[in-house]
Each structure stands twice: as structure tokens, then as C-alpha cells.
């Protein structure tokens, strides 16, 4: 029983250790105050790509 509990806690620890920085980064980037900047960058990228039909 203690061995099973040890493995479960070990898995939870490594899952937190691996995914916590990624979750923190996504939470920081996707905050609502950065949404207009991200949207503006996406729109500029979309409209700056050359049209394929103009070749």
C-alpha cells in the first residue's frame, strides 16, 4: 500500500515539475491584457502574406 502511494506521489510530483512551467508561460501569454497585442500580430501576419493568385 505504501509502495503504491509512493508511486502515485512520485508521478504527481514529476507531472507538476514538467507541466507547471508550461502552464505558467501559457497563463502569462494568454492574459487578457496581451490579447490585443497577439491579435494585432496575427492580423499583420495574415495580411502581409503575399496572395498566391498574384503570381
Residue frames as a rotation matrix with the C-alpha (Angstrom) as fourth column:
UNK 1
0.572 0.820 0.000 0.00
0.820 -0.572 0.000 0.00
0.000 0.000 -1.000 0.00
UNK 2
0.525 -0.444 -0.726 2.80
0.091 -0.819 0.567 2.42
-0.846 -0.363 -0.389 0.87
UNK 3
-0.572 -0.736 0.362 4.62
0.411 0.125 0.903 1.47
-0.710 0.666 0.231 -2.31
UNK 4
-0.100 0.648 0.755 1.54
0.982 -0.059 0.181 2.34
0.162 0.759 -0.630 -4.35
UNK 5
0.833 0.390 -0.393 1.17
0.489 -0.850 0.193 5.64
-0.258 -0.353 -0.899 -2.51
UNK 6
0.032 -0.916 -0.400 4.84
0.159 -0.390 0.907 6.38
-0.987 -0.092 0.134 -3.12
UNK 7
-0.648 -0.271 0.711 4.48
0.698 0.161 0.698 5.79
-0.304 0.949 0.085 -6.87
UNK 8
0.355 0.850 0.389 1.35
0.912 -0.406 0.053 7.94
0.203 0.336 -0.920 -7.07
UNK 9
0.774 -0.116 -0.623 3.08
0.233 -0.862 0.450 10.80
-0.589 -0.493 -0.640 -5.27
UNK 10
-0.324 -0.945 0.045 6.14
0.288 -0.054 0.956 10.39
-0.901 0.323 0.290 -7.46
UNK 11
-0.381 0.278 0.882 4.01
0.924 0.069 0.377 10.57
0.044 0.958 -0.283 -10.62
UNK 12
0.727 0.686 -0.034 2.21
0.686 -0.722 0.094 13.66
0.040 -0.092 -0.995 -9.34
UNK 13
0.410 -0.654 -0.636 5.49
0.178 -0.627 0.759 15.34
-0.895 -0.424 -0.141 -8.49
UNK 14
-0.621 -0.710 0.332 7.02
0.434 0.041 0.900 14.72
-0.652 0.703 0.283 -11.92
UNK 15
-0.015 0.701 0.713 3.81
0.981 -0.127 0.146 15.77
0.193 0.702 -0.686 -13.69
UNK 16
0.859 0.295 -0.418 3.81
0.417 -0.877 0.239 19.04
-0.296 -0.380 -0.877 -11.76
UNK 17
0.091 -0.932 -0.350 7.54
0.156 -0.334 0.930 19.53
-0.984 -0.139 0.115 -12.39
UNK 18
-0.643 -0.324 0.694 7.15
0.681 0.173 0.712 19.02
-0.350 0.930 0.109 -16.16
UNK 19
-0.144 0.714 0.686 3.89
0.883 -0.221 0.415 20.86
0.448 0.665 -0.598 -16.86
UNK 20
0.429 0.336 -0.839 3.97
0.764 -0.630 0.139 23.69
-0.481 -0.701 -0.527 -14.31
UNK 21
-0.510 -0.617 -0.599 6.41
0.193 -0.761 0.620 25.92
-0.838 0.200 0.507 -16.29
UNK 22
-0.871 0.245 0.426 4.39
0.444 0.022 0.896 25.38
0.210 0.969 -0.127 -19.47
UNK 23
0.138 0.980 -0.144 1.14
0.948 -0.088 0.307 26.24
0.288 -0.178 -0.941 -17.70
UNK 24
0.172 -0.142 -0.975 2.71
0.587 -0.780 0.217 29.33
-0.791 -0.610 -0.051 -16.13
UNK 25
-0.834 -0.537 -0.130 4.02
0.190 -0.499 0.845 30.51
-0.519 0.680 0.518 -19.53
UNK 26
-0.620 0.666 0.415 0.66
0.619 0.091 0.780 29.99
0.482 0.741 -0.468 -21.25
UNK 27
0.327 0.735 -0.594 -1.16
0.940 -0.314 0.129 31.75
-0.092 -0.601 -0.794 -18.42
UNK 28
-0.163 -0.481 -0.861 1.21
0.369 -0.839 0.399 34.72
-0.915 -0.253 0.314 -18.75
UNK 29
-0.959 -0.263 0.100 1.00
0.173 -0.272 0.947 34.91
-0.222 0.926 0.306 -22.55
UNK 30
-0.548 0.810 0.207 -2.75
0.562 0.174 0.809 34.43
0.619 0.560 -0.551 -22.81
UNK 31
-0.490 0.385 -0.782 -3.72
0.649 -0.438 -0.623 37.02
-0.582 -0.812 -0.036 -20.22
UNK 32
0.453 0.822 0.344 -6.41
0.851 -0.284 -0.442 39.36
-0.265 0.493 -0.828 -21.40
UNK 33
0.621 -0.237 -0.747 -4.09
-0.121 -0.971 0.208 42.38
-0.774 -0.038 -0.631 -21.42
UNK 34
-0.519 -0.851 -0.078 -1.84
-0.278 0.082 0.957 40.71
-0.808 0.519 -0.279 -24.00
UNK 35
-0.020 0.589 0.808 -4.74
0.643 0.627 -0.441 39.59
-0.766 0.510 -0.391 -26.20
UNK 36
0.874 0.352 -0.336 -4.89
-0.010 -0.677 -0.736 42.80
-0.486 0.646 -0.588 -28.32
UNK 37
0.097 -0.921 -0.377 -1.15
-0.830 -0.284 0.481 42.62
-0.550 0.266 -0.792 -28.99
UNK 38
-0.593 -0.278 0.756 -1.33
0.029 0.930 0.365 38.96
-0.805 0.239 -0.544 -30.00
UNK 39
0.368 0.823 0.433 -4.36
0.592 0.152 -0.791 39.66
-0.717 0.548 -0.432 -32.20
UNK 40
0.743 -0.142 -0.654 -2.62
-0.440 -0.840 -0.318 42.57
-0.504 0.524 -0.687 -33.88
UNK 41
-0.354 -0.935 0.008 0.46
-0.678 0.262 0.687 40.46
-0.644 0.238 -0.727 -34.62
UNK 42
-0.402 0.280 0.872 -1.71
0.433 0.897 -0.089 37.69
-0.807 0.342 -0.482 -36.09
UNK 43
0.690 0.724 -0.002 -3.65
0.369 -0.354 -0.859 40.14
-0.623 0.592 -0.512 -38.28
UNK 44
0.422 -0.625 -0.657 -0.47
-0.748 -0.649 0.137 41.79
-0.512 0.434 -0.741 -39.54
UNK 45
-0.606 -0.665 0.436 0.96
-0.337 0.711 0.617 38.38
-0.720 0.227 -0.656 -40.37
UNK 46
-0.064 0.671 0.739 -2.20
0.589 0.623 -0.515 37.28
-0.805 0.402 -0.435 -42.17
UNK 47
0.864 0.494 -0.095 -2.48
0.242 -0.574 -0.782 40.40
-0.441 0.653 -0.616 -44.31
UNK 48
0.317 -0.816 -0.484 1.23
-0.738 -0.532 0.414 40.69
-0.595 0.226 -0.771 -45.04
UNK 49
-0.306 -0.382 0.872 1.49
0.191 0.873 0.449 37.29
-0.933 0.304 -0.194 -46.70
UNK 50
-0.717 -0.017 -0.697 1.55
-0.625 -0.428 0.653 37.60
-0.310 0.904 0.296 -50.47
UNK 51
0.346 0.925 0.153 -1.52
-0.630 0.350 -0.693 36.40
-0.695 0.144 0.704 -52.26
UNK 52
-0.328 -0.467 0.821 -0.95
0.205 0.813 0.544 33.19
-0.922 0.347 -0.171 -54.22
UNK 53
0.491 0.636 0.596 -3.20
0.721 0.087 -0.687 34.41
-0.489 0.767 -0.416 -57.04
UNK 54
0.842 -0.168 -0.512 -0.93
-0.283 -0.946 -0.156 37.40
-0.459 0.277 -0.844 -57.76
UNK 55
-0.023 -0.923 0.384 1.93
0.107 0.380 0.919 35.22
-0.994 0.062 0.090 -59.07
